[in-house]
Every structure is written in structure tokens, then in C-alpha cells.
Amino acid sequence: MAAPSRPGRPSPAERRRRRTRTLALVVAIALVATLAVPLAALAVPAALPAAVDGSQDRRDAEEVLGTDAVHEVWLWTTAFLRGDGDAVAAPVETAEQWVAAKDGGTRTAWRDPGLDRVVLAGSDDDVELARALGDLAPGERLVTDEGDWLVLGEDGTVRALLPERSGGLAGAPVTLADFQTDRSARWEAVLADAQDGQAVGGGSGGPAADGDAADGVRAAVPWAVGAALLLTGTALVVRARRQDPAVVTGPDRANG
């Protein structure tokens, strides 16, 4: 006959079940904690950088350039260059540069991202450019475009600041819509040439590709850790089952 179990003491089978449940609970908690971070990162958008105070930058540029007659430099937005019709309402974005006529030429300041402040970028003896800057009206915006200096007027027209040097706008001012049609065609041609060059020359790898690969590795680390924990927990459960005595269903072996 099998020896009766002591009152209050669990049977071997019950102890095995308790250990199995405990191991499974520990593995589940660790797995949830490991995966919670990447899942939360996917659900919550990254914080946007703080807005740059343009007025303060202008004051800093005036101090760096030594004059209050500074002109902010603008760039065409990517949407405008692509030919997006809605982009005509807001066709430019700041280049975070300022230029001023100074000392028989021009001086340029820019916001250095490494220093996080406006610093002197350089100077030249371009008298013609300095004179043209002095003719700009208060509401006109100075746009840099592939080496050309263009002027975006309040009336929605575009003209060359120095027509004799312009590669695309040597004549009278044109409407912003007409300029976008021509400019977006040139933009698409440049992109097509770049894509052809990539297909022929390889163009793979480089810093951008390396950065993407590194981001992929970092994103995979939490999932790999979670999988390792799951496999470890499974192995521990199997080991616990093998080390526990079998459930006694027949006569007690100790008692013969």
C-alpha cells in the first residue's frame, strides 16, 4: 500500500505543478517587461524639437554682421519643388542664414547646428550683390536656388536679384505658379539623373545605409532578448519536469 501523504504537505505532483506555474509566471513577466519598451515607442510619437525663435536669431545675426540691414535667406520647400499645387501658399522655408551688405561687399551669418547659435559664415567683395541687396523692398524674400539669388515678391512673382548672372530668370518677373512649373520639371530631371546614376554606379551603402542598418539592429535587440527569455523559461520548465519524481500510481517503491 502507498504511504499516506502527511497532512498539509503537498504531493510531489502538486509541488511540480507549483514550480511549473512559478517558472511560467516569471518568464511571462520578463517577456512583457522586455517587449513593453519597443511597443510603447511605436505607440507614442517622438517628441518634436523645440521651435527656433526666428526673431532672436535675427537679432543675433544683426549683432554678428554688425548691421540691422540683414536679409534672411530662404529655400524652396521640397513640396514646392515637386510641383505640389498646395505648396504655392507656402513655397519657402528658412535656410537659417542671413546676409548683409558690409565693407564693400557682403557678409553672411548662419545658425551653426553644432554650436546651436548664429555665427559668421564668411564674407566677400561682391559689390554688385551688396548694391542689389540694398534695393530689396521690406516684404520681398531673398531665395537661394542652385547658385542663383531670386526674389519672391509679396505679389506672388519671382524675379532674379541679379538678372545678368541668373541661369533661369534673366527676363521679367514671372508668376509663382509659372516658376513652379519650370522649376519642378528641372527638379524631376535631376532626380531621374540621380536614380540612373544609382542604378549604374551602385549607390548602395554609405552613411545613410549604414545608419538604417544600425537602427534595424537596435530595434531588433529587445525582441531578441524576449525570445531568449522565452526559450530559457521553456528549457527551465522542461528541466523541472524531468527532475521531479513521477506521480506514484502504484505501490510505494520505497516500501516495496
C-alpha positions in Angstrom: 0.0 0.0 0.0 1.2 3.5 -0.7 2.1 5.6 2.3 -0.4 8.3 3.0 0.7 11.9 2.4 1.4 14.0 5.5 -1.4 16.4 6.4 -0.7 19.9 4.9 2.3 18.8 2.8 1.7 18.9 -1.0 2.3 15.8 -3.0 5.2 15.5 -5.5 2.8 16.1 -8.3 1.4 19.3 -6.7 4.9 20.6 -6.0 5.8 20.0 -9.6 2.8 21.9 -10.8 3.5 24.8 -8.5 7.1 25.1 -9.7 6.0 24.9 -13.3 3.4 27.7 -12.7 6.0 29.9 -10.9 8.6 29.5 -13.7 5.9 30.3 -16.3 4.9 33.4 -14.4 8.5 34.6 -14.1 9.1 34.1 -17.9 5.8 35.9 -18.8 6.6 38.9 -16.6 10.1 39.2 -18.0 8.8 38.9 -21.6 6.2 41.5 -21.1 8.7 43.9 -19.5 11.2 43.4 -22.4 8.6 44.0 -25.1 6.9 46.9 -23.4 9.6 49.4 -24.3 9.6 48.9 -28.1 5.8 48.6 -28.2 5.5 51.9 -26.3 7.9 53.6 -28.7 5.8 52.5 -31.6 2.6 53.8 -30.0 3.9 57.2 -28.7 5.3 59.6 -31.3 8.8 61.1 -30.7 8.9 64.5 -29.1 9.2 67.3 -31.6 12.3 69.6 -31.3 11.7 72.9 -29.7 10.8 75.7 -32.1 13.6 78.0 -33.0 13.0 81.7 -32.1 13.4 83.4 -35.5 13.3 86.9 -34.0 16.1 86.0 -31.6 18.1 84.5 -34.5 17.7 87.7 -36.5 18.9 89.8 -33.6 21.9 87.5 -33.2 22.6 87.8 -36.9 22.4 91.6 -36.7 25.0 91.5 -33.9 27.3 89.1 -35.8 27.1 91.0 -39.0 27.4 94.4 -37.4 24.3 95.9 -39.0 20.5 95.8 -38.7 20.1 95.8 -42.5 20.2 92.0 -42.7 18.2 89.8 -45.1 17.1 86.3 -44.2 17.8 83.7 -46.8 15.1 81.3 -47.8 14.9 77.9 -49.7 12.1 76.4 -51.8 10.3 73.7 -49.9 10.6 70.1 -51.2 6.8 70.1 -51.8 7.1 73.2 -54.0 10.0 71.7 -56.0 8.0 68.5 -56.5 5.2 70.6 -58.1 2.6 70.3 -55.3 0.0 72.9 -56.1 -0.9 73.5 -52.4 2.7 74.4 -51.7 2.3 77.7 -53.6 0.7 79.1 -50.5 3.9 78.4 -48.5 6.7 77.9 -51.1 9.7 78.7 -49.0 11.4 77.7 -45.7 14.2 79.4 -43.8 17.8 78.5 -44.7 18.8 79.7 -41.2 21.2 82.1 -43.0 21.4 85.9 -43.1 23.3 88.2 -45.5 24.1 91.9 -45.4 26.0 94.5 -47.4 29.1 95.3 -45.4 32.6 96.7 -46.0 32.4 97.0 -49.8 30.8 93.5 -50.2 28.6 91.1 -48.3 28.9 89.2 -45.1 26.9 86.0 -44.2 25.9 84.5 -40.9 24.3 81.2 -40.3 23.0 79.1 -37.4 25.7 76.6 -36.7 23.9 73.4 -35.5 27.0 72.2 -33.7 27.3 75.3 -31.7 23.5 75.9 -31.6 24.0 79.7 -32.2 24.4 82.2 -35.0 28.0 82.7 -36.1 29.8 84.4 -39.0 29.9 82.2 -42.1 32.1 84.3 -44.4 32.5 87.5 -46.4 33.2 88.6 -49.9 33.8 91.7 -52.0 30.8 91.3 -54.3 29.8 95.0 -54.7 27.0 94.2 -57.2 25.3 91.8 -54.8 25.7 94.3 -52.0 24.1 97.0 -54.1 21.2 94.7 -55.1 20.5 93.8 -51.5 20.0 97.5 -50.8 17.3 97.7 -53.4 15.2 94.9 -51.8 11.7 96.0 -50.6 10.8 95.2 -46.9 8.3 92.5 -48.0 10.5 90.7 -50.5 12.2 87.5 -49.6 15.7 86.5 -50.7 15.7 82.9 -52.0 18.9 81.0 -52.8 18.4 78.5 -55.7 21.2 76.5 -57.2 23.6 79.4 -57.0 21.1 82.0 -58.1 19.7 84.7 -55.9 16.0 85.0 -56.5 13.4 87.4 -55.1 9.9 86.3 -54.0 7.7 89.3 -54.0 4.6 89.9 -52.0 2.6 89.9 -55.2 3.5 86.3 -55.8 6.0 86.9 -58.5 9.6 85.6 -58.8 12.5 87.5 -60.3 16.3 87.3 -60.3 18.1 89.6 -58.0 21.0 89.8 -60.5 19.4 89.1 -63.9 22.8 89.2 -65.7 24.0 86.3 -63.6 20.8 84.2 -63.5 20.8 80.9 -65.1 17.0 80.6 -65.3 15.3 84.0 -64.8 17.1 86.5 -66.9 13.9 88.3 -68.1 10.9 89.9 -66.4 9.4 88.6 -63.2 7.1 85.5 -63.6 4.2 84.3 -61.5 5.0 81.8 -58.8 2.8 79.2 -60.5 4.7 79.5 -63.8 8.0 79.4 -62.0 7.0 76.3 -60.1 6.1 74.5 -63.4 9.5 75.1 -64.8 11.4 74.5 -61.6 9.6 71.3 -60.8 10.5 70.0 -64.3 14.1 70.6 -63.6 13.8 69.0 -60.2 12.4 65.8 -61.6 15.1 65.7 -64.3 17.8 66.0 -61.5 16.1 63.2 -59.6 15.9 61.0 -62.7 19.6 61.5 -63.4 20.4 60.7 -59.8 18.4 57.5 -59.9 20.0 56.4 -63.2 23.4 57.0 -61.6 22.5 54.9 -58.6 21.3 52.0 -60.9 24.6 52.1 -62.9 27.1 53.0 -60.2 25.8 51.0 -57.3 25.0 53.8 -54.9 24.4 51.3 -52.1 25.8 51.6 -48.7 27.2 54.9 -47.5 26.4 56.7 -44.2 22.6 56.7 -44.7 22.5 52.9 -45.5 24.8 52.2 -42.5 22.6 54.3 -40.3 19.5 52.4 -41.4 21.2 49.1 -40.7 22.2 50.2 -37.2 18.7 51.4 -36.5 17.4 48.0 -37.6 19.8 46.2 -35.3 18.9 48.4 -32.3 15.2 47.8 -33.0 15.7 44.0 -33.1 17.6 43.8 -29.8 14.5 43.9 -27.4 12.7 41.2 -29.5 15.8 39.0 -29.5 16.1 39.4 -25.7 12.4 38.5 -25.3 12.8 35.4 -27.5 15.9 34.4 -25.5 13.9 34.7 -22.2 11.1 32.7 -23.6 13.4 29.9 -24.7 15.2 29.9 -21.4 12.0 29.7 -19.5 10.8 26.8 -21.6 14.1 25.0 -21.0 13.7 25.5 -17.3 10.2 24.2 -17.3 11.3 21.0 -19.2 14.2 20.5 -16.8 11.9 20.9 -13.8 9.6 18.3 -15.2 12.5 15.9 -15.8 13.9 16.3 -12.3 10.6 15.9 -10.4 9.7 12.3 -9.3 7.0 10.6 -11.3 3.5 10.6 -9.9 3.0 7.4 -7.8 0.1 5.5 -9.1 1.0 2.1 -7.9 2.5 0.6 -4.7 5.1 2.8 -2.9 8.5 1.9 -4.3 10.3 2.8 -1.1 8.1 0.4 0.9 8.4 -2.3 -1.8 
